[in-house]
Amino acid sequence: MHAEFDEGIAHLTRYFDFNPSGNVGLFETTIRVLGGLLSAYALSEDPKVLRLAVSAADQMIPAYSPQVAPGGVVKHAYNPKTRRANDGYGTYLAEGGSVQLEYRYLTHASGNRTYDTFAMRIFDKILKDSSGGMVGNKFDGSRFSGNVNLGSYSDSYYEYLLKLFLLTGSAEAQFQTAYMKAAERIVNDLTIPLWPGSSEMFVAAGTLNREGRISGITREFEHLACFVPGMLALGSASVPDEMARRHMKAAQGIAEFCYNLYKNTTLGLSPDVVYVNPDGNVRTTRPNYGLRPETVESLFYLWRVTKDQKYRDWGWSIYQAIEKHCRVCSTCAASGYSEVADVNVAKPRHTGHMDTFFTGETLKYLYLLFADDSALDLDCWVFNTEAHPFPKFPAFTDGQAAIDIPAKCRKVKP
């Protein structure tokens, strides 16, 4: 697919113009637009693409500055024209704690430390507010507090703890320590067997108090939380052996639960949200399938780590259900895919909605699940939360951005 990639780069450098006239959602724009540009640069080594990334970042990074965010906490949106931040619906954990990979890699690529310095201000604030490894999912005006969960508003922060450690060659121990504390709490306090003795497990949610205790456990489960098995599998090489064994057991149990969310519906597609009864019965509370990537993402990581064929088999089953029920006009020359409104009816009803994460993540992880390990080797690459790959590089030294990557990983085109 190199020819198609090169054609895409040519189109991008000719037509892309990031020049917003109003508010920009900082989190989504960073992980999708900036992340995509940086990944395209990493794979193409085209300086024109890096210039596009720098131009986009330069319009957003002032939102993270001491002048606009004096306490380090960034607001939901920012207007580059007026240089004013907008609260929107508030600042959530995932929004503040899931942009650092992008700006850290941009610092490495450009040599400009401002990107990393500004983006890390809110991350340092979050780490300070963490209690026993966990963090409340919303900023309350003074600190991040309240609900703890691995779904909406929280998910990618925990993923970025691990990936910040991996991005710079596993050199920065503070990220490893923070990840291990969080992963231990996730496995020990929030991961619950479907029923006593079951190999299937799910991740619950709760409320975090100032002493770090979690109470008010709720058994609602979002498909978003199906990223957890992949995170635990990827992190298993970065934690002590005994911890790795427990984390892998949890990863495999949660992955089984996530796959069965697909397997046990009429269409073979997962509902977006379910509730797990104490007797192990799973009740659908939000029946739509939104083309989400989290389960196939985890299957990709579990395959790479374990080489257990069942993960490819499960992925193939999910892919077939997507092709059968989500594809719009499969006989047409030009076709697309749609969200399905209800996974438990015999005839799927398309909503006509397709998020960018379907092509950026779901299809990419399905492709990589069946590709050779040399395709984006995990020894060399780290994926951001939108599945855009960044190459690993040495940690910053003496206040300067490193300009090299390990010899094994220098050839960037997979």
MARMIDO-549506 format. One record per residue: x negated, y, z of N, C-alpha, C, O, CB in turn. Coordinates in steps of 0.1 Angstrom, whole numbers, plus 5000, padded with zeros to 4 digits. Atoms other than C-alpha are relative to their C-alpha. Glycine has a CB too. Example, Ala and Ser with C-alpha at 12.3 -4.5 7.8 and 13.67 -1.06 7.14 Angstrom:
// MARMIDO-549506
499149885000487749555078499150125000498150125007501050005012;500949895000486349895071500850115008500350225009499650054986;
// end
This chain:
// MARMIDO-549506
499249885000500050005000499150135000499750235003500950005012;500949885000497050234997500550114990500450234992498649964997;499549905010498450394965501150085005501250205003500349924987;498849934995501750474981499550105011500150215012501049915006;500549914990499850625011499350124994499650234999499049925010;500749895007497650834989501050104994500850224994499049954990;498949925007500750954970500750095011501050215009501049924993;499349934989502351055004499150115005499650225008500349905011;500949904995499251245015500050124990500050234994498649945002;499949905010499251434982501250095001501250215000499849944986;498849934999502851524986500050095013500550205013501249905001;500049934987502351625023499250134998499650245002499449915010;500949885001499451865015500550104991500150224992498649954997;499549905009501252024987501350075005501450195002500349934987;498649944997504752085002500250025015501150105018501049904995;499749984986504552065040499750145005498650195002499349895009;500249874995505052395057500850015013502050025014500550114990;499450004986505752405095500050155004499150215008499249925010;499849864997507152755100501450035006502250094999499850084987;498749994994510052745124500450145003499650225007500149915013;499549864997512253055128500750015013501050125018500950044989;499350004987513952945160499349915010498149895010501449964998;500650084990513452725190499549864995500249804986501049985011;500550135003511352415187500049915012499549955022498550014994;500050104990511952105208498549955002498149884993501049894998;501550024999508352065221499749855000498849814993499450065012;500350144998508451695230500249934986499249864981500949935010;499750085013510151555198499150054989498649974980501450014997;500949955011508151785175498649965001497949934991500150165000;501450044998504851695191499849854996498949824989499650025014;500250155003505351315190500349964986499749874981500849925010;499650045014506951305156499250084989498650014981501550024998;500649925011505651595135498550005002497749964993500650145000;501449994998502251665151499349865000498349844995499750075013;500550135000501751295158499849944987498849874984500849915009;500150065013502451195123498950074991498250004984501450034993;501149935007500151465109498649955004497749924996500150155002;501250044994497351355132499649854995498549824992499950015015;500250145005497850985122499650004986498749934981501249925003;500349995015497851075085498650054998497950004989501050104993;501449955001494551265091499149895003498149864996499850125009;500950104995493050975110499849894989498749834987500549935012;500050115010493950725082499450054986498849974979501449954998;500549955013493050955052498750075001497950084991501150104995;501149924998490251165067500050124990498950174986498749924997;499849895009491651445045500050135008500950155016501349994991;500049884992490651785060501250094998501550175007498750084997;498749925002493751945045501149965009501850045014500449994985;498950054991495951725066499650055015500550095022500049855000;500449954986493951825098500450155001500850195011498549985002;499749854999494452195089501550015002502050105009499650074987;498549994998498252125087500349975015501250035021500749904991;499850034986498051965121499750115010500450145019499249875004;500449884992496152255136501050114999501350185009498650044995;499049905002498652495121501249985008501850075014500350024985;498850034993501552315136499850015015500650075023500549864997;500350004986499852275170499850155005500250185016498749925003;500249864996498852645171501350075002501350175010499250074990;498749934997502552745170500749945012501650015017500949984988;499350064988503452515199499250015013499750025024500349864998;500850014989500452505222500150125010499850115022498649984996;499849894990501052865237501149975010501050025021500450124993;498950044990504152705254499449935012500049935023501049914994;500750074989501652515276499050095007498350045017499349874995;501049914994499552815285500450055013501550055017499750124990;499749944987499252975319501050124999501750155009498850045008;499149885002501053285305501449964999502350035005499550084988;498650045002504153105294500549895010501749895014500149944986;499750104990504052815319499150015012498249935014499949854994;501049974989502352965350499849895010498849875015500550125007;500250104990503052665372499649864994499649765000501349985007;500350125008502152415345501249924994501049844985499349905009;498850075005505752305339500550064988500950184988501049995011;499649955013506652345303501549984998502149885003499349934988;498650015003510252415293500349924988499449884981500650154999;499650095010512252215269499650054986499249974977501549975001;500149945013511952445239499150125000499050195010501350024993;500849885001509752725226500250064986500349994976498549965002;499949925013510152995199498750064996498350165003501150105001;501349955003506853055182500150144995499150224996499449924989;499949875005508153375167500150105011499450215011501350024991;499849904989509253545199499049965012498950045021501449995006;500950054989506753345221500749995013500250025024498850095001;499350024987509453265246500549865001500849794991501350095000;499550144997510352935262501450005004502050105008499149945011;498650014998513852805265500249885009499749775005500849994987;499850114991515052585294500849884993500549774996500850045012;499150115006517652395272500749925011501449985019499149904992;499450084990518752105294499149975011499449885019500649874994;501050034989515752115317498849934995498749894984500749935011;501250075004512351955318500049865006500149855019498850085005;500050144995512251575321498649944999497749994992501049924991;501350064998509351355329499449964986498349994984500149875009;500550055013509051195294499550124991498650114984501049924993;500449885008508951545278498750065004497950104996501250105001;501249944995506251675300498849914999497749964998500250055014;501250094998504151365303499849914988499149814989500349915011;500250085012504251235267499550084988499950054976501249924997;500649925011502351495246498550005000497850054992500550145000;501449994998498851445259499149924991498049964987499749965014;500750085010497751175235499750084988498650094982500749874996;500149925012498451405206499050125001498250134993501450054996;500949884999496751715219498549965004497650035001500550095011;501450044997493751515233499349954987498249984985500149885010;500750045012493151355199499850124991498850124984500949894992;500349885008493551695182498850075005498050124997501350095001;501349944995490851825205498849934995497849994991500050005015;501150085006488651545194499850034985498650044981500349855002;500149985015489351595157499650144997498850164987501449974994;500249865003489151975158498850065007498250165003501250085002;501149944992486552035185500550115009499750185016498950054992;499449894992488952285202500649955013501649885013501150084992;499550064987489352205239501350065005501950015014498950025010;498849934995492252445243501249915000502049905009500350124992;498850095001494752185231500149905012501149895018499949924987;500050104989493751925257500150075014500950025022498749925000;500049934987493252175285501450055003501950035015499150125000;498649964998496752325281500949895002501849895011500450094989;499150114999498551995276499849935013500849875018499849914988;500250074988496951845306500550075013500650015024498549975002;499549934988498252115330501249945005501349925017500250154996;498750064995501751965332499749855004500449815013501150014989;500350134996500251615333499449995014499849905022499149934990;500649994986498151705364501150035010501149975021499050115000;498949984991501351845380500849885002501249855014500950124994;499250124998503251525374499249905008499849845017500349934986;500850094992500351315388500150045015500149965024498649994995;500049954986500451535419501349975006501449955019499750155000;498650024994504251485423500349855001501349815006501050074991;499750144999503951105419499949955014499250005022499049924991;499950054986504750905450499949844999500849774995501350045007;500250145000503250555452500049954985500349834983501049935008;500050045014502850555414501250044992501150054979499849854999;498849975007506350645405500350155001499850225010501249935005;499749855001507750995395501550014997502049944989499150074989;498649975003511251135396500150054986499150114981500650105010;499949985014512551195361500450144996500550174984500949914994;499649865004513551565363499350105009499250085021501550025000;500649894992511851885374501150085007502050135000499150094991;498949944992513952035402499850155003500550215011500349935012;500349864997512352385402498750015008498050115008501150065008;501250004993509452285424499249874998497949884998500250025015;500750125002508551925417500949904992502149924990499749935014;499350115006509551615397500649915010499849865019499149924989;499450074989512051425418501349934994501649954983500450095012;498750065004515251215417499949864995499249785001500750084990;499950145005515950905396498649964995497950034989501050004989;501150065007513250665386500649894991501449814995499049945011;499550105010513850455355499049984989498050064988501450044995;500950025011512150315325500750024986500249984976499449865000;499249975012514750435300499950154997498850214998501449965001;500049865005515750785288499550095011499750075023501450044996;500649894991513951085304498749965007498150055012501050045010;501250044993511150875318499049924992497849934994500449925012;500750125006509950595295498550034996497649965001500749954989;501349995006506950725276498950065009497750045006500150084987;501049954990505250895306499149885005497949895005500650075011;500750124994504350545320499149944989498049894992501049905006;500850055011503150435286498850084997497750034994500950004987;501149915002500950735283498949995011497750025008500450154998;501150024990499150665316499049904995497849924996500749955013;500850115006497850345300499250054988498050034986500849884997;500649965013497150495266499050115001498150114992501150034990;501149904998495250795278498749935005497649975001500450105011;501150084996492950545295499349934988498149934987500449905011;500550085012492550335263499550104989498550064982501149924994;500449915012492250635239498550045001497950044990500850135000;501449964999488850735252499149895005498249915013499850125010;500950114997487350395254500049955014499049895018498650034996;499850054987488650305288498950065010498449995019499949855001;501049944993486250555303500550085012499850115022499150094991;499549914990488550775324500849935011502049905009500850124994;499450094990489350575356501250065006502149985011499049975010;498849944994491950825369501349954993502349945000499950155001;498850055007494350715342500349855002501449815004499950034985;499850144997493750345348500649985014501549905016498649934999;499550014986494350395386501550045000502349975006499250095009;498649965000497550585379500949904994502049874998500150144994;499250105007498750325355500249885008501349825009499349964986;499950124992498050035378501050025011501849935014498649965006;499149984990499950195406501450004995502349945001499750145007;498649995006502950265384500449864996501649824998500050094988;499750145005502849915368500449915011501349835010498949954991;499750094988502749745402501450035005502149945009499050035010;498749964995505849945413501149954991502149904995500150155002;499050055010507649855381500249855001501449815001499550044985;499950154999506849485384500649965013501549875014498749944998;499750054986507349455422501450055005502149995012499050045009;498849944994510249695429501250024990502350034995499650145004;498949985009512249735397500349884990501449884984499750124992;499850125009511849405378500849895007500349845017498749954994;499150094993514649165387500449884991500749904980501350075005;499650125008515348805376501550014996502350075004499749875007;498649995004518648775357500949935010502049985013500249934986;499450074989519648525384498949935008497849925002501149904996;501150064992517548355412499449884992500149794989500549965013;500750115007514948135395500050014985499449934978500649875003;500049985014515648265360498750054995498050135001501250104996;501249955007512748325336500350134994499350214992499549904989;499649875006514648615321500050115011500450085023501450004993;500049894990514148955339500450134993500350144980498650025006;499749875006515349305334499550115010499150085021501650024998;500549894992514249645347501150095005501850154997498950094991;498949924994516549825371499550155001498450184997500449945014;500349864997516550195381500450035014501049955021500850104990;499749974986516850375414499750155003499550234994499249915009;500249864996516350695434498750005008498549915017501250065008;501349994993512850795447500150115010500550225007498950034990;500049894990512550975480498650055002497650004995500549955014;501349944999509651185491498949915006497749945004500150135009;500950104994508050895510499649904989498749814992500549945012;500450105011507850695477500949885000500649794992498649975002;499150125000510650445486501150024990501550134987500649985014;498950015010513150345460501249945006501249835011499549934987;498750054994516750305470501150024989500850074978500450085013;498949995009520150295453499849944987500149994976500250154998;500350075012519150035428501349994991502349954996499449865003;498950025009521350035397499649904989498449894985500450134993;500350115009521549735373500350034986500549944977500749885005;499849965014522249935342498649994992497650034998500550144999;501350035008519649855314500250064986501250034979499749854999;500049945014518950065283499049934991498049884996499650155001;500950065009517449925252498650075000497650014997500650004986;501249925000514850205255499049935009497849945007500350145006;500950064990513350005285499449884994498549825001500749975013;500750125005512449715262498650034995498049944990500949954988;501449975002509149895256499149945011497949925009499750154998;500850044988508049775290499249874998498049875002500949985012;500850115002506949425280498850024992497749974995500849894993;501249975008504649565253499050085008497850055007500550084988;501049924991503149815278499349915009498149925011500850115007;500650094990502549545304499049904993497949874998501049925007;500950095008501049315277498750074996497650024997500749934988;501249925004498749585263499150035012497950035011500550134993;500749964989497749685298499349885008498549905017500850075010;500550124993496949325309498549995000497949935009500649874995;501550015002493349355297499350115009498150115010499650014986;500649884993492849675318500349995015500050095022500650134995;499850024986493849535352499449885006499049794997501650005003;500650124995492449275376500849874996502049884993499950015015;499450125006493148915366501349955007502249925001499049885002;498850044992495648835394501250094996502350044994499749995015;499049915004497549145386500549984985501749984982499550155001;499750035014497349065349501049884998501949894990498849984992;499250125001498948725354501550045004502449994997499549895009;498649964996501948875373500650104990501850094987499950075013;499449915010502349155347500449934988501449964981498950114997;499750085012502248905318501349925003502149914993498949914996;498850074997504948695335501250094999502250054994499949935014;498949905001507149005339500250044985501350054981499750125009;499949965014506349105303500849904992501749934984498650034994;499350105008507448775289501549985005502349954996499249865002;498650024995510548755311500950124995502150094991500050005015;499249895005511749105301500249994985501250034980499350145004;499950025014510949035265501149904996501849924986498749964994;499050105003513148725266501450065002502350044994499849885010;498749934998515948935281500450094989501550094984500050085014;499749915011515649195254500349934987501249974980498750094998;499650075012515648945226501449945001502149944992498949884998;498650064998518748775241501150104998502250074996500149935013;499049905003520449105239500450014986501650044982499550145004;499750015015520249065201500749874998501849864992498750014992;499650145004520748685200501549985004502249914998499249905007;498750034994523948695221501250094996502250085001499950005015;498949925005525948945201500549944987499949864981499650154998;499450055013528248885171499150034988499049944979501450074998;500849965012525949065147498549975001497749994992500250154997;501450034998522648955162499250135002497950135000499449934988;500749874998521849325170500350045015501350005020500550114991;499949974986521349465205500950125003500850224995498650035006;499349884996523749705222499050105006497950065010501149975010;500949894995522250035234499849995015498750025020500550134995;500050004985523149995271500949885004501949864999500550145006;499350104994524249705292500050015015499250095020499549864996;500150014986525049635328499949855004500649774999501350065007;500250144996523749325345500649975013500350035023498449975001;499450034988526049175370499249915009498349845004501449924997;500850084991524649005401500049854997499049785000500450025014;499950145003525748665388499249974987499249864982501449964998;500850015012523548725357500850024987500250034976499549864999;499249965012526448805333499650144995499550235003501549985002;500449885005525549085310501250074993501850004984498849994990;498849945006528349335301499550124992498750214997500950055012;500449895009527949585272500850125005502050125007500449974986;499449874996528649945282499950104989500650204988499450055013;500149925012527450115250499749914989498549864987498850115002;500150115010527949885220499350034987499149944979501349954997;500649975012526150065193498649954999497949945009500050154997;501450035003522849955177499450124992499850144981499849864993;500549885006520850265169498749984992497950084991499750105010;501250035007518050095149498750025008497650055003499950094987;501149974991515850125179498849904999499049794995500549995015;501250085002512249995179499449935012498649845010498950094995;500750044988511449905215499849855001498749815005500750055012;500250154998512049525214499049954990498149884994501449934997;500950055009510149475182498650055003497649994999500450034985;501349954996507349695195499449915011498249875010500250145007;500550094990507049465225499649874994498649804998501049985011;500350135007507149155203498650014993497949924993501149964990;501349985007504249305183498849995010497949915008499950144994;501150004990502049355214499949865006498849815008500350105011;500050144994503049015229499449904990498649814994501449955004;500650095010502148845196498550025000497749935000500650024986;501449975001498749025195499349945012498149905011499850154999;500750044988497948925231500149855002499149795006500750075012;499850144997499348575233499949904988499549794990501349985007;499950085012499648445197501049895001500949784995498649944997;498950094998502848265208500950024988501550134986500750025013;499249995013504748195175501450055003502150114994500049874993;498649964998508148255192500250154998501350194995500449965014;499949855001507448635192500250044985501050134982498950075006;499749985014507248625154501349954996502050014988498949944991;498750055003510248405152501150095004502150124997500249865007;499049904995512248645174500150124991501150174988499750045014;500149885008511048935153500749984986501450074981498650054998;499450035013512048765120501649995001502350044992499549874995;498650014998515548695134500650145001501750174995500349935013;499649864998515949065144500050074986500950144982499250085010;500149945014514749175109501149964991501750044984498649974994;498950055008517248955092501350065003502150094995500149845001;498849944995520049095113500150144995501250194991500249995015;500149875005518949445104500350014985501150094981498750075003;499850005015518849365067501449974997502050034988499149904994;498650055003522249195068501050115004502050134996500349875007;498949924994524249445089499750155000500750235001500249965013;500349854999522449785088499650064987499750184985498850025010;500449955013521349815052501350054993502349984993499249904992;498949945007523650045032499849974985498850014979500150155003;500150035014524349914997498849934996497949984989500250134992;501250085003521749644995499849974986498749934982500149875008;500150035014522449594958499650124992499450114980501249944995;500349885007521749954949498550024998497749965006500650135008;501449975003518450074934499450085011498350065015499850074987;500549924988518150334962500949975011502249975010500050154996;499250054989519350224996499450065013498250105013500149855000;500549964987519050315033500549915010501149815007500350155003;499550074989519950195067500850095009500650215010498849935008;499149934992522550295092500149945014500049825015501350024994;499650044987523250275129501349924999502249964990500150125010;498750074999526050025137500850045012500250045023499749844999;499249954989528850145159500349905011500449935023501350054995;499750104990529649815176499449864996499749814985501649995002;500750135004527449495176500949885003500449775000498750005008;499250124997530249275188501349994992502349934997500450005015;498950025009532649295159499549934988498349954984500750144996;500550085011532549075129499650084988498650044980501149904995;500349915011532449355103499450125005500050205011501350034991;500749884995529849625110500550134995500950134983498549994998;499649875004530949985109498750095000498250125011501150065008;501249915000528050215098500450145004501550194999499450004986;499749864996527950555114499450104990499750224990499450035014;500749915009525750695086498850075006498250154999500950104995;501149934993523050795111498849915000498849795003500450035014;501350074999519350685108499050105005498650194998499649954986;501149924994516750835131498749974993498549874987499949975015;501350025006513250885119499249895006498349845000499250135000;500850114994511950635144500349874994499549774996500449995015;499850135007513450355123498949974990498449864990501450004993;501150025010510950405095498650015007497749945005500150094988;501349974994508250545118499649895010498449875012500050135007;500450094989508450275145500649864997499849764995500650045013;499450135001510949985139499449924989499049814991501550014999;500550075012509849895104498549985001498049884996500450074987;501450014999506249965112499649885009498749815006499450135005;500350114991506149735142500449864994499749764997500750025013;499750125007507949465122499049964990498649844989501450014993;501150035009505349485095498749955007498149855003499750134991;501350044993502449475120500249875007499249805009499750115010;499850134993504049175138499649894991499149784996501549995004;500350105009503448975107498750024992498349944984501149984990;501349975006500249135095498849945008499049905019499850164999;501250054993496649025103499750105011500050225011498949984990;500449914989495149165135499150114995499050215002499349915011;500949895005492749365114500850124995500250234993499249944988;499249895003495649585104500350085012501150045021501449954993;499949924988495349855130499649925012500449905021501450065001;500650084989493149655153500150085013499750195014498549974997;499849934987494049735189498850035008498850105017500949915009;501249964994490449745198499550144995498750205002498949904997;500549875007490150055176501150115001500850234999499649974986;498949915002493650215176500950005013501049905019500749974988;499049994989496150345202501250074993501050174986499550095012;498849945006499750415191500750105009500850085021501049894996;499349914992501550715203501549955002501849844996500150154994;498750054997505150685215501049994988502149944988500750085011;499250015012506450725179499349904990499549904978500250134993;500750105008504050445166499050064990498750004980501049914993;501049945009501650695150498649965006498349995018500150154999;501250054994498150535154498950115000498750184990499549884992;501249924998495150735167498849925002498949825010500250115011;501350084997491550605166499550035014499550145019499050034989;500649984987489850555199498750084998498150074987499749865007;501249925001486950785206499450025014500150005024500350144994;500649984986484450845235500550125007501050215001498450024998;499549904991485451055264499250134997498150134993500049965015;500749885002484651425262498850015010498949975022501050125003;501149994992481251505276499450145000499550214990498949904996;500649875000479651825288500850114995500450214989498650014993;499049905004482752025280500250014985500850104980499550135005;499849995014482551945243500749874995500749775002498650004993;499250125005484751715222499049914993498149954985501150054990;500850105007483051395211500350004985501550034981500249865006;499749995014482651375173499849864993499949854981499050104994;500250135005482051005169501049905006501649925016498649955002;499250114994483950675174499149884999498249884991501449984992;500850125000482550325180499849954986500749964978500649895009;500450055014480750165150501049914994501449914982498749945001;499150095005483249885148501250064994501950004985500449905011;498849945003486050125143499950124990500950194988500750055012;500149885008484650385119500750004987501150114982498550024998;499350005012486250265088501550015003502149915009499749874992;498649984995489750405093501149944991502149914997500250155001;498950055008491750285063500249855003499249775000499850034985;499850144996493249945075500249924987500349804988501249985009;
// end
